[in-house]
Amino acid sequence: MNKVAIVTGGARGIGKAIVEQIADMGVNVVLNYYNSEEQAIKTKNELEDRGKNIKIYKADISNRDEVRNLVEYTINTFGNIDILINNAGISQFKLFTEITDEDWGNMIKINLNSAFYMTQEVTKNMLHNKNGCIVNISSINGITGSACEVHYSACKAAMDGMTKALAKELAPSGIRVNSVAPGAIWTDMNKNLSAQTIKVIESEIPMGKIGKPEDVAKCVRWLIEDEYTTGQIISPNGGWVI
């Protein structure tokens, strides 16, 4: 598969698992990172040792100009963009009444604006080619909502809304847009959960366990390989929400 992908927030956790999964498909990958340079370099070296073609690029994708530079770099390096994975994001656990304007603005900027900027800039290339695949990594919280994560849940719900609307708009141009909305997954975002909280979560999941980043990455891979699915919100969550 001689295709080109950008994966935002690809140095750690779910993003890294996605980078590894699609690199194994033979896709040329540009791994975007911002703070996690050491992990990005490590991932690049690991994949290059396995014969994969991967580049890393530092960019604050909540900044439109830096997004344009990332997209330009990718096209100059590989000549095209076939796949975009909007994975970068942050989380924050806070009572709704304690969320500040700064908290709200920062969440919107990093979790939603970045996906908007990336998608808009990449879509220009995809429209020219009449082909493309966009996968947004949202969250089960965008479907169900989560107490003490109102601003995070709102962003993820908005991302899913953007997914469905954009899928309708871009389908005639051969571009598919889907969301993957993971349930509880072992990442840095939940590393501070207490053993008791983890036990409670696992007791609520019919599969009886928290998922792995690889579970999400496999779902993303299927959406890349598929040629007909678009506008869907797919939630690998072990049956947590049915």
Number of C-alpha atoms within 10 A of each C-alpha: 11 8 18 24 25 28 24 28 28 29 28 19 17 25 26 23 21 26 30 22 19 25 23 17 15 15 21 25 27 27 25 25 25 16 12 14 15 11 15 24 16 12 23 23 15 14 16 14 10 10 12 20 17 21 19 19 19 17 19 19 27 21 15 16 13 16 22 18 14 23 20 16 14 22 15 10 12 14 11 18 26 22 25 26 27 26 24 26 20 13 14 14 13 16 11 12 7 9 16 11 9 9 15 15 12 16 20 21 18 19 28 24 19 23 25 17 19 24 21 13 16 25 23 12 17 23 15 9 15 15 19 25 23 28 26 24 27 32 27 23 21 21 17 11 17 15 13 16 17 20 25 28 22 21 24 27 22 16 23 25 16 19 23 17 12 19 21 14 12 19 17 12 14 16 25 28 27 27 28 23 23 25 21 24 22 15 14 10 13 12 10 10 10 10 9 9 11 16 14 11 15 18 14 14 18 13 13 14 18 18 20 16 19 19 17 25 21 16 17 24 17 12 23 22 13 12 13 10 14 23 20 17 23 19 22 21 23 21 13 20 14 7
